[in-house]
Amino acid sequence: MEVYGKRHSLQRREVSHALNKYFHLLSWKDGEKILEISPGDGTLTMDLLIPLLPKNFKHYIGINYIEGVTDVAQANFPNDKYPKITFVNCDIQEEFPGYSNEFDHVFALLCLHWMWNVRTAIQNIFEMMKPGGEILASFAEVSPVSDIFHNLSRNPKWAPYGHEKHISTFFYSENPLKDWIQTFTEAGFVDIKTSCEERTIEFPTEKNFEEVFLAIDPIFRKIPAEKKEEYLKDYFEEIRRGKMNYVEYSNELGKSVHKTTFICVFLIAKKPS
């Protein structure tokens, strides 16, 4: 999980931005149950989300779909010390976790665009919410690595490792935002409100650029040890050619740096009462 931690500064900035700008638009009552999708190792949850919740919330559950991360979260924030906090592992793209009509609020921050079967995930989220419940989600219209994974999935050397499962669901769409909204609508959500922002990530060094993109690559751990060096060479070549990645002069740093720009969608919606 050391590599996973490399992306925390980026994740922290974007999650903090979403919560600071949109959390106040949610409605709250006493004794709520909270669900978070893909809380990772729990650090950002405890630093950024939990302090914003009403003090008398009943229970928080964080569901990770990446193997191994839940164990880290549970170790970081054990139930005996944090009795109202629980982390579980379940790939909501493939199975229903079993919490029917249970949660008053759901947070899915900067995670849905990584899912290959987001329609099923969003439907499962809807089923887990109580009638009248609200969701706050943020996601890239198309993830910054979708074109990279698309190319690697067609490279004979790397095709067997499943990059296609990590291409954003709407990467091939002519209107991704329309398809996102339609997916939430078809799941049953109402009162859907969206806001789109262009977000730019600036990497202070080339090493940092490579480390962050390595941290968001779920395939690297599947590559055999004897092929990892060759894979990294091809992977880093692809990220430098990525459609959302470019090099530009930074006035703040006084040098040319790698940047990534993407469209982030912020969404609030309700399950009918």
Buried (B, 14 or more C-beta within 10 A) or exposed (E): EEEBBBBBEBBBEBBBBBBEEBBEEBEBEEEBBBBBBBBBBBBBBBEBBBEEBEEEBEBBBBBBBBEEBBBBBBEBBEEEEBEBBBBBBBBBBEEEBEBEEBBBBBBBBBBBBBBBBBBBBBBBBBBBBBEEBBBBBBBBBBBBBBBBBBBBBEEEEBEEBBBEBBBBBBBEBEEBBEBBBBBBEEBBBEEBEBEEEEBEBBBEEBEBBBBBBBBBBBBBEEBEEEEEEEBBEEBBEBBBEBEBBEEEEBEEEEEEBBBBBBBBBBBBBBBEE
